[in-house]
């Protein structure tokens, strides 16, 4: 029995754990049904306070976070979760989408921002990508750390350059990024930090983590910064 119990425990540890933070019962039940079918371990919190309580009791790989809750602003919950468990992935789901809330969520490390109503395929895709990002940046065994880190840095540099080069040549892509349409970056292997830096025009992060940009690549960043100033 002990061997069986040990095997079951290991299997449970390898199964991604997801917390749904959603006060609308029908939405939460629908999401849980989809995630149960995908084989994830799923819990549900109908308030921000309950979500934070569960995070104290259990390690979650991913948080599906509604922003409008009966007790606490969803953004404040995300801030606390990221402070306590910075490697936890976050996907924002909301019926009240704004550019400001999208920017703030991305700055906090959210990998995606879905506006209700979304399709089953959209949430599945967002979850798969968020968990893939979380797995990519999970600490590797000590002997492999130097190789993994160097590879990840080179990959990020290449992907950021690809995105910024495309903004100079593809007006539609440029506009999608200006409008904070996160799905425009779905086909690029970007960390949450890199994605946020592109969408918000964070030149300091790009210079520190990617390197200097060409004038062609800088055009989008400068325009993004100018738009941020106008918004605020």
TORKOL-4160 file (C-alpha; in steps of 0.2 Angstrom, whole numbers, padded with zeros to 4 digits, m for minus):
232
<pt num="1" X="0000" Y="0000" Z="0000"/>
<pt num="2" X="0014" Y="0012" Z="0004"/>
<pt num="3" X="0022" Y="0010" Z="m0013"/>
<pt num="4" X="0005" Y="0013" Z="m0021"/>
<pt num="5" X="0003" Y="0028" Z="m0010"/>
<pt num="6" X="0020" Y="0035" Z="m0015"/>
<pt num="7" X="0017" Y="0033" Z="m0033"/>
<pt num="8" X="0000" Y="0042" Z="m0032"/>
<pt num="9" X="0008" Y="0056" Z="m0022"/>
<pt num="10" X="0022" Y="0058" Z="m0036"/>
<pt num="11" X="0009" Y="0058" Z="m0050"/>
<pt num="12" X="m0001" Y="0072" Z="m0040"/>
<pt num="13" X="0014" Y="0082" Z="m0038"/>
<pt num="14" X="0017" Y="0082" Z="m0057"/>
<pt num="15" X="m0001" Y="0087" Z="m0061"/>
<pt num="16" X="m0002" Y="0106" Z="m0063"/>
<pt num="17" X="m0013" Y="0114" Z="m0050"/>
<pt num="18" X="m0024" Y="0128" Z="m0054"/>
<pt num="19" X="m0034" Y="0140" Z="m0043"/>
<pt num="20" X="m0050" Y="0148" Z="m0051"/>
<pt num="21" X="m0053" Y="0165" Z="m0043"/>
<pt num="22" X="m0071" Y="0169" Z="m0049"/>
<pt num="23" X="m0086" Y="0175" Z="m0040"/>
<pt num="24" X="m0099" Y="0171" Z="m0054"/>
<pt num="25" X="m0104" Y="0153" Z="m0050"/>
<pt num="26" X="m0109" Y="0148" Z="m0068"/>
<pt num="27" X="m0092" Y="0154" Z="m0075"/>
<pt num="28" X="m0082" Y="0146" Z="m0061"/>
<pt num="29" X="m0091" Y="0129" Z="m0064"/>
<pt num="30" X="m0089" Y="0130" Z="m0082"/>
<pt num="31" X="m0070" Y="0133" Z="m0081"/>
<pt num="32" X="m0068" Y="0119" Z="m0068"/>
<pt num="33" X="m0077" Y="0107" Z="m0079"/>
<pt num="34" X="m0065" Y="0111" Z="m0094"/>
<pt num="35" X="m0050" Y="0110" Z="m0083"/>
<pt num="36" X="m0055" Y="0094" Z="m0075"/>
<pt num="37" X="m0057" Y="0086" Z="m0092"/>
<pt num="38" X="m0039" Y="0092" Z="m0096"/>
<pt num="39" X="m0033" Y="0082" Z="m0081"/>
<pt num="40" X="m0028" Y="0097" Z="m0070"/>
<pt num="41" X="m0030" Y="0098" Z="m0051"/>
<pt num="42" X="m0042" Y="0112" Z="m0049"/>
<pt num="43" X="m0049" Y="0123" Z="m0034"/>
<pt num="44" X="m0061" Y="0137" Z="m0034"/>
<pt num="45" X="m0061" Y="0153" Z="m0023"/>
<pt num="46" X="m0077" Y="0164" Z="m0024"/>
<pt num="47" X="m0068" Y="0179" Z="m0016"/>
<pt num="48" X="m0051" Y="0187" Z="m0015"/>
<pt num="49" X="m0049" Y="0183" Z="0003"/>
<pt num="50" X="m0053" Y="0165" Z="0000"/>
<pt num="51" X="m0040" Y="0164" Z="m0014"/>
<pt num="52" X="m0026" Y="0171" Z="m0003"/>
<pt num="53" X="m0031" Y="0159" Z="0011"/>
<pt num="54" X="m0029" Y="0144" Z="m0001"/>
<pt num="55" X="m0012" Y="0151" Z="m0007"/>
<pt num="56" X="m0007" Y="0150" Z="0011"/>
<pt num="57" X="m0012" Y="0131" Z="0012"/>
<pt num="58" X="m0006" Y="0125" Z="m0005"/>
<pt num="59" X="0006" Y="0128" Z="m0020"/>
<pt num="60" X="m0003" Y="0132" Z="m0036"/>
<pt num="61" X="0005" Y="0133" Z="m0053"/>
<pt num="62" X="m0008" Y="0144" Z="m0061"/>
<pt num="63" X="m0021" Y="0157" Z="m0055"/>
<pt num="64" X="m0036" Y="0161" Z="m0066"/>
<pt num="65" X="m0040" Y="0178" Z="m0059"/>
<pt num="66" X="m0056" Y="0188" Z="m0061"/>
<pt num="67" X="m0053" Y="0207" Z="m0058"/>
<pt num="68" X="m0070" Y="0211" Z="m0051"/>
<pt num="69" X="m0073" Y="0202" Z="m0034"/>
<pt num="70" X="m0085" Y="0206" Z="m0020"/>
<pt num="71" X="m0071" Y="0210" Z="m0007"/>
<pt num="72" X="m0054" Y="0213" Z="m0015"/>
<pt num="73" X="m0048" Y="0221" Z="m0031"/>
<pt num="74" X="m0042" Y="0206" Z="m0042"/>
<pt num="75" X="m0026" Y="0216" Z="m0046"/>
<pt num="76" X="m0022" Y="0217" Z="m0027"/>
<pt num="77" X="m0024" Y="0199" Z="m0025"/>
<pt num="78" X="m0012" Y="0196" Z="m0040"/>
<pt num="79" X="0001" Y="0208" Z="m0032"/>
<pt num="80" X="0000" Y="0198" Z="m0016"/>
<pt num="81" X="0001" Y="0181" Z="m0024"/>
<pt num="82" X="0016" Y="0187" Z="m0035"/>
<pt num="83" X="0024" Y="0194" Z="m0019"/>
<pt num="84" X="0022" Y="0177" Z="m0010"/>
<pt num="85" X="0024" Y="0165" Z="m0024"/>
<pt num="86" X="0032" Y="0174" Z="m0039"/>
<pt num="87" X="0033" Y="0158" Z="m0050"/>
<pt num="88" X="0015" Y="0156" Z="m0050"/>
<pt num="89" X="0007" Y="0159" Z="m0067"/>
<pt num="90" X="m0007" Y="0171" Z="m0069"/>
<pt num="91" X="m0021" Y="0173" Z="m0082"/>
<pt num="92" X="m0033" Y="0187" Z="m0080"/>
<pt num="93" X="m0051" Y="0184" Z="m0085"/>
<pt num="94" X="m0063" Y="0199" Z="m0085"/>
<pt num="95" X="m0079" Y="0206" Z="m0092"/>
<pt num="96" X="m0073" Y="0224" Z="m0089"/>
<pt num="97" X="m0057" Y="0225" Z="m0100"/>
<pt num="98" X="m0048" Y="0241" Z="m0100"/>
<pt num="99" X="m0030" Y="0246" Z="m0107"/>
<pt num="100" X="m0025" Y="0251" Z="m0090"/>
<pt num="101" X="m0030" Y="0235" Z="m0081"/>
<pt num="102" X="m0022" Y="0225" Z="m0095"/>
<pt num="103" X="m0005" Y="0235" Z="m0094"/>
<pt num="104" X="m0005" Y="0233" Z="m0075"/>
<pt num="105" X="m0009" Y="0214" Z="m0075"/>
<pt num="106" X="0005" Y="0212" Z="m0088"/>
<pt num="107" X="0017" Y="0222" Z="m0078"/>
<pt num="108" X="0013" Y="0210" Z="m0063"/>
<pt num="109" X="0018" Y="0195" Z="m0074"/>
<pt num="110" X="0001" Y="0189" Z="m0081"/>
<pt num="111" X="0004" Y="0179" Z="m0096"/>
<pt num="112" X="m0013" Y="0182" Z="m0104"/>
<pt num="113" X="m0028" Y="0193" Z="m0102"/>
<pt num="114" X="m0045" Y="0186" Z="m0108"/>
<pt num="115" X="m0061" Y="0196" Z="m0110"/>
<pt num="116" X="m0077" Y="0187" Z="m0106"/>
<pt num="117" X="m0085" Y="0179" Z="m0115"/>
<pt num="118" X="m0071" Y="0168" Z="m0121"/>
<pt num="119" X="m0071" Y="0151" Z="m0129"/>
<pt num="120" X="m0066" Y="0134" Z="m0122"/>
<pt num="121" X="m0052" Y="0133" Z="m0135"/>
<pt num="122" X="m0046" Y="0151" Z="m0130"/>
<pt num="123" X="m0045" Y="0147" Z="m0111"/>
<pt num="124" X="m0036" Y="0130" Z="m0115"/>
<pt num="125" X="m0023" Y="0138" Z="m0126"/>
<pt num="126" X="m0020" Y="0152" Z="m0113"/>
<pt num="127" X="m0018" Y="0139" Z="m0100"/>
<pt num="128" X="m0006" Y="0128" Z="m0110"/>
<pt num="129" X="0005" Y="0142" Z="m0114"/>
<pt num="130" X="0005" Y="0149" Z="m0097"/>
<pt num="131" X="0010" Y="0132" Z="m0090"/>
<pt num="132" X="0023" Y="0130" Z="m0103"/>
<pt num="133" X="0031" Y="0147" Z="m0098"/>
<pt num="134" X="0031" Y="0142" Z="m0080"/>
<pt num="135" X="0039" Y="0126" Z="m0084"/>
<pt num="136" X="0052" Y="0134" Z="m0095"/>
<pt num="137" X="0058" Y="0146" Z="m0080"/>
<pt num="138" X="0056" Y="0133" Z="m0067"/>
<pt num="139" X="0073" Y="0130" Z="m0058"/>
<pt num="140" X="0083" Y="0117" Z="m0067"/>
<pt num="141" X="0095" Y="0104" Z="m0058"/>
<pt num="142" X="0110" Y="0113" Z="m0052"/>
<pt num="143" X="0122" Y="0105" Z="m0065"/>
<pt num="144" X="0111" Y="0111" Z="m0080"/>
<pt num="145" X="0108" Y="0129" Z="m0074"/>
<pt num="146" X="0122" Y="0138" Z="m0084"/>
<pt num="147" X="0117" Y="0130" Z="m0100"/>
<pt num="148" X="0098" Y="0132" Z="m0097"/>
<pt num="149" X="0100" Y="0150" Z="m0092"/>
<pt num="150" X="0111" Y="0155" Z="m0107"/>
<pt num="151" X="0099" Y="0146" Z="m0119"/>
<pt num="152" X="0084" Y="0155" Z="m0112"/>
<pt num="153" X="0093" Y="0172" Z="m0113"/>
<pt num="154" X="0098" Y="0169" Z="m0131"/>
<pt num="155" X="0080" Y="0163" Z="m0135"/>
<pt num="156" X="0073" Y="0179" Z="m0127"/>
<pt num="157" X="0084" Y="0190" Z="m0137"/>
<pt num="158" X="0080" Y="0182" Z="m0153"/>
<pt num="159" X="0061" Y="0183" Z="m0150"/>
<pt num="160" X="0061" Y="0201" Z="m0144"/>
<pt num="161" X="0071" Y="0206" Z="m0160"/>
<pt num="162" X="0059" Y="0196" Z="m0171"/>
<pt num="163" X="0044" Y="0205" Z="m0163"/>
<pt num="164" X="0051" Y="0222" Z="m0164"/>
<pt num="165" X="0058" Y="0220" Z="m0182"/>
<pt num="166" X="0040" Y="0214" Z="m0187"/>
<pt num="167" X="0032" Y="0230" Z="m0180"/>
<pt num="168" X="0043" Y="0240" Z="m0192"/>
<pt num="169" X="0036" Y="0231" Z="m0207"/>
<pt num="170" X="0019" Y="0225" Z="m0202"/>
<pt num="171" X="0007" Y="0239" Z="m0199"/>
<pt num="172" X="m0007" Y="0228" Z="m0193"/>
<pt num="173" X="0004" Y="0219" Z="m0181"/>
<pt num="174" X="0010" Y="0236" Z="m0175"/>
<pt num="175" X="m0008" Y="0242" Z="m0172"/>
<pt num="176" X="m0012" Y="0225" Z="m0163"/>
<pt num="177" X="0002" Y="0228" Z="m0150"/>
<pt num="178" X="m0003" Y="0246" Z="m0148"/>
<pt num="179" X="m0021" Y="0241" Z="m0144"/>
<pt num="180" X="m0014" Y="0228" Z="m0131"/>
<pt num="181" X="m0020" Y="0213" Z="m0141"/>
<pt num="182" X="m0010" Y="0200" Z="m0132"/>
<pt num="183" X="m0015" Y="0186" Z="m0144"/>
<pt num="184" X="m0003" Y="0195" Z="m0157"/>
<pt num="185" X="0012" Y="0188" Z="m0147"/>
<pt num="186" X="0005" Y="0170" Z="m0145"/>
<pt num="187" X="0017" Y="0163" Z="m0158"/>
<pt num="188" X="0032" Y="0170" Z="m0150"/>
<pt num="189" X="0041" Y="0161" Z="m0136"/>
<pt num="190" X="0042" Y="0176" Z="m0124"/>
<pt num="191" X="0044" Y="0176" Z="m0105"/>
<pt num="192" X="0031" Y="0186" Z="m0095"/>
<pt num="193" X="0044" Y="0199" Z="m0092"/>
<pt num="194" X="0049" Y="0200" Z="m0110"/>
<pt num="195" X="0031" Y="0201" Z="m0116"/>
<pt num="196" X="0027" Y="0215" Z="m0103"/>
<pt num="197" X="0042" Y="0225" Z="m0108"/>
<pt num="198" X="0037" Y="0225" Z="m0126"/>
<pt num="199" X="0019" Y="0229" Z="m0123"/>
<pt num="200" X="0023" Y="0243" Z="m0111"/>
<pt num="201" X="0038" Y="0250" Z="m0120"/>
<pt num="202" X="0050" Y="0246" Z="m0105"/>
<pt num="203" X="0066" Y="0251" Z="m0114"/>
<pt num="204" X="0076" Y="0249" Z="m0098"/>
<pt num="205" X="0072" Y="0231" Z="m0096"/>
<pt num="206" X="0075" Y="0227" Z="m0114"/>
<pt num="207" X="0092" Y="0236" Z="m0113"/>
<pt num="208" X="0097" Y="0226" Z="m0097"/>
<pt num="209" X="0091" Y="0209" Z="m0103"/>
<pt num="210" X="0091" Y="0209" Z="m0122"/>
<pt num="211" X="0104" Y="0223" Z="m0127"/>
<pt num="212" X="0104" Y="0239" Z="m0138"/>
<pt num="213" X="0091" Y="0240" Z="m0151"/>
<pt num="214" X="0092" Y="0247" Z="m0169"/>
<pt num="215" X="0083" Y="0263" Z="m0174"/>
<pt num="216" X="0071" Y="0252" Z="m0184"/>
<pt num="217" X="0067" Y="0242" Z="m0168"/>
<pt num="218" X="0066" Y="0257" Z="m0157"/>
<pt num="219" X="0052" Y="0265" Z="m0167"/>
<pt num="220" X="0038" Y="0255" Z="m0159"/>
<pt num="221" X="0046" Y="0256" Z="m0141"/>
<pt num="222" X="0046" Y="0275" Z="m0142"/>
<pt num="223" X="0028" Y="0276" Z="m0149"/>
<pt num="224" X="0023" Y="0264" Z="m0135"/>
<pt num="225" X="0031" Y="0275" Z="m0122"/>
<pt num="226" X="0023" Y="0291" Z="m0129"/>
<pt num="227" X="0006" Y="0283" Z="m0129"/>
<pt num="228" X="0008" Y="0278" Z="m0110"/>
<pt num="229" X="0012" Y="0296" Z="m0106"/>
<pt num="230" X="m0004" Y="0302" Z="m0115"/>
<pt num="231" X="m0014" Y="0289" Z="m0106"/>
<pt num="232" X="m0008" Y="0294" Z="m0089"/>
